[in-house]
Amino acid sequence: MGGTATKVRYIGFAKYLEDVTVEVRVKRDKAAMAGIVTVPTCPYDLKPMKVIPKSGYGTRKNERTYKCPTLHRIIVTSSENGELRGWM
């Protein structure tokens, strides 16, 4: 697998998810514009997730939506400087 990993906490409103963390790996990808990609692990089935392209509707520049192969979706948010804040 490789890359650097960090864990981010749930920052939504569902009380039962407050203690759930998501591991986010950063890995090199020559096809990516910046040369790196973030790969979160699905909190429900622990599979790697892929980013979903922004639709332009209701998206903010500091949010990225990810989907796993079994169609679970999460949003990972970051601060102005790019530091990961949490997931919802």
C-alpha positions as a Markdown table, in Angstrom:
| # | Residue | x | y | z |
|---|---|---|---|---|
| 1 | Met | 0.0 | 0.0 | 0.0 |
| 2 | Gly | 2.6 | 2.6 | 1.1 |
| 3 | Gly | 2.0 | 6.3 | 1.8 |
| 4 | Thr | 1.4 | 8.3 | 4.9 |
| 5 | Ala | -1.8 | 7.8 | 6.9 |
| 6 | Thr | -3.8 | 9.8 | 9.5 |
| 7 | Lys | -7.1 | 9.3 | 11.2 |
| 8 | Val | -9.9 | 11.8 | 11.1 |
| 9 | Arg | -13.0 | 11.9 | 13.4 |
| 10 | Tyr | -16.6 | 12.1 | 12.5 |
| 11 | Ile | -17.9 | 15.7 | 12.7 |
| 12 | Gly | -21.6 | 15.3 | 11.8 |
| 13 | Phe | -24.7 | 15.3 | 14.0 |
| 14 | Ala | -25.3 | 11.5 | 14.5 |
| 15 | Lys | -24.4 | 10.6 | 18.1 |
| 16 | Tyr | -23.8 | 6.9 | 17.3 |
| 17 | Leu | -20.9 | 7.9 | 14.9 |
| 18 | Glu | -19.0 | 10.2 | 17.2 |
| 19 | Asp | -16.3 | 7.7 | 18.1 |
| 20 | Val | -15.9 | 6.4 | 14.5 |
| 21 | Thr | -12.6 | 7.4 | 12.8 |
| 22 | Val | -11.6 | 7.1 | 9.2 |
| 23 | Glu | -8.0 | 6.3 | 8.1 |
| 24 | Val | -6.9 | 8.5 | 5.3 |
| 25 | Arg | -3.8 | 7.6 | 3.3 |
| 26 | Val | -1.8 | 9.9 | 1.1 |
| 27 | Lys | -0.1 | 8.2 | -1.8 |
| 28 | Arg | 1.7 | 9.1 | -5.0 |
| 29 | Asp | -0.3 | 9.0 | -8.2 |
| 30 | Lys | 1.3 | 10.1 | -11.5 |
| 31 | Ala | -2.1 | 10.6 | -13.1 |
| 32 | Ala | -3.2 | 13.1 | -10.4 |
| 33 | Met | -2.7 | 16.8 | -11.0 |
| 34 | Ala | -0.7 | 17.4 | -7.8 |
| 35 | Gly | 1.0 | 14.0 | -8.0 |
| 36 | Ile | -0.6 | 12.7 | -4.8 |
| 37 | Val | -4.1 | 11.5 | -3.9 |
| 38 | Thr | -5.9 | 11.0 | -0.6 |
| 39 | Val | -7.5 | 7.5 | -0.1 |
| 40 | Pro | -9.8 | 7.2 | 2.9 |
| 41 | Thr | -10.9 | 3.8 | 4.2 |
| 42 | Cys | -14.6 | 3.2 | 4.3 |
| 43 | Pro | -15.8 | 3.3 | 8.0 |
| 44 | Tyr | -18.4 | 0.7 | 7.4 |
| 45 | Asp | -16.6 | -2.1 | 5.5 |
| 46 | Leu | -12.9 | -0.9 | 5.6 |
| 47 | Lys | -12.4 | -0.9 | 1.8 |
| 48 | Pro | -10.5 | 1.9 | 0.0 |
| 49 | Met | -12.6 | 4.7 | -1.3 |
| 50 | Lys | -12.4 | 6.7 | -4.5 |
| 51 | Val | -13.1 | 10.4 | -5.0 |
| 52 | Ile | -16.3 | 11.3 | -6.8 |
| 53 | Pro | -16.0 | 14.3 | -9.1 |
| 54 | Lys | -17.7 | 17.5 | -7.9 |
| 55 | Ser | -21.1 | 18.1 | -9.4 |
| 56 | Gly | -21.1 | 21.8 | -8.7 |
| 57 | Tyr | -24.3 | 21.6 | -6.7 |
| 58 | Gly | -23.9 | 22.1 | -2.9 |
| 59 | Thr | -20.1 | 21.5 | -2.9 |
| 60 | Arg | -17.5 | 23.6 | -1.2 |
| 61 | Lys | -13.9 | 23.7 | -2.2 |
| 62 | Asn | -12.8 | 22.3 | 1.2 |
| 63 | Glu | -15.0 | 19.2 | 0.9 |
| 64 | Arg | -14.4 | 16.0 | -1.1 |
| 65 | Thr | -16.9 | 13.2 | -1.5 |
| 66 | Tyr | -15.7 | 9.6 | -1.6 |
| 67 | Lys | -17.4 | 6.3 | -2.5 |
| 68 | Cys | -16.4 | 2.7 | -1.8 |
| 69 | Pro | -17.1 | -0.3 | -4.1 |
| 70 | Thr | -20.2 | -1.1 | -2.0 |
| 71 | Leu | -21.5 | 2.5 | -2.6 |
| 72 | His | -21.1 | 3.9 | 0.9 |
| 73 | Arg | -20.3 | 7.6 | 0.7 |
| 74 | Ile | -18.5 | 10.0 | 3.0 |
| 75 | Ile | -17.4 | 13.6 | 2.8 |
| 76 | Val | -13.9 | 14.5 | 4.1 |
| 77 | Thr | -13.5 | 18.2 | 5.0 |
| 78 | Ser | -10.3 | 20.2 | 5.3 |
| 79 | Ser | -9.3 | 23.6 | 6.6 |
| 80 | Glu | -8.2 | 26.6 | 4.5 |
| 81 | Asn | -4.6 | 25.4 | 4.6 |
| 82 | Gly | -5.5 | 21.8 | 3.5 |
| 83 | Glu | -5.3 | 20.2 | 6.9 |
| 84 | Leu | -7.9 | 17.4 | 7.3 |
| 85 | Arg | -10.6 | 18.3 | 9.8 |
| 86 | Gly | -13.0 | 15.3 | 9.8 |
| 87 | Trp | -15.6 | 13.3 | 8.0 |
| 88 | Met | -19.4 | 13.3 | 7.7 |
